[in-house]
Amino acid sequence: MIKIPIPSPRKNEKQKDFFARCMSNKIMKKEYEDTNQRYAVCMSSWRNSKKKAEGDKIVSSLVSTWTVVGIEKNLYDDDITPREYCVLRADNNRITLNYIPSFVTEIGQRIKVSIEDASIKLGG
């Protein structure tokens, strides 16, 4: 499984302050270009942090299957630095990873994606 870092609320951080920080986070904006999807991920992180604070067991709030729709290797932005990425899609949502997970082998491959404990896990 590969984890994509998702902001977690800080101790005593107010919900509106956390959402402002989470929604404007550089990595979040890149990984979740769709504002509604980014909001849902931030909301999941907020809720999971509150459950942890209350001692409740965290159960994955979002599990879905995504399809690999693009794989690019050895592209050059500046003729010096190689770049590779993988694009996953589910419904109207898209995740672009700046790496290719080792278990991704072809376009059309289905990948399990779950959000747990304020991180995203990808499974082959």
N, C-alpha and C positions, 0 to 999 in steps of 0.2 A: 504494500500500500504506500502511496505517496501523499504527503500532507502539504497542503497549501495553507500558509499562515493566515489566520483570520483574527482581527483584533478582538480582545476580550475587555470587558469593562474593568476599570481600575477600582480599587477599594474606595467606596463612598462617592463614586462618580455618578452624577445624575443621568437619567436616561437621555435627556435631550443633548447633553454634552457628549455622551458616548456615541449617539447616532451621528452627530456632527463630525466627530473624529472618525468613526468607522466609514461613513459614506464618502468622506473626502480622502481617505487613505489611498496613497498612490498605487499600491499593489491591488487593493480592492477595486479601484477604478479600472485598472488594466484587466484584471481577471473577470470582472463583472461589469461590462460596459452598459448592460441594461440596468437602469436605475431600479426597477421593480425587483429584479433578481438580487441586486446588491442589498437592497432594503431587507429582503427576506432572509438573506444570510446574516446580516447585522442583527435582525430580530431574533434569529435562532441563537446567536451568540449571547445576546442579552438575556433571553429566557433561560438558557442553559446555565449561565453564571448565577442567576437567581436560584435555580434549583440546587446548584452546588452549595450555595450559601445556606440554603434551608436543609441541606443534608439529604435531599431526594436523589434517587438513582436517576442518572441521565439515560434516556433512551433516544436513539437516533430519531430526529424529527423530520429528516428528509432523506429518502433513499430512492434512487431512480436509476434507470439504465440509459446511458448516453451512447451515441454512435460516433465513431471516428469518421470525420468528413474531410480531413486534410492532414497530410504529413509532409513536411518539407525538411530536407537535410542539405547542409552545406551551401546555404545561400550566403552571399557576401554583401553586407551593408556598405563596407568601406574598403573592399578588396583585400582586407587583412584578417578580419575577425569572422570566423565561420559562425553561422547561426542555424538553429534548427527549431522547429516548433511543431506542435500537434494541436489540431482543432477538434473539439468534441461538440456535438449538438444534441439537444433534446427539445422537442417542440420548437418554440421560437427563441430558445435560450442557447447561448454559445459560451464555451470556455476555451480560451487559447492558452496553452501551456508553453512556456519558453524552453521546453525540453521535450524529448520523446520518451515516455515511460518504456522500460525494457520489455514489457509484455504487449505493447502495441506493435502489431506487425503489418496491418493492412487497413486500407480505407473500407468502411462498412462494418468493421469489427465493433461489437457491443461491449461497453465498459460499465461496470457497476460503480456508481458514485454515491457516497453517503456523507452527510454532515453530522459529525459527532464531536462533542467536547470542543466546539469552536474551531474545528479544522475539517478540511475536506479530505476524504480518503478515496483513492481510486483503486479498483481491483480488476484484475484480468479475468 
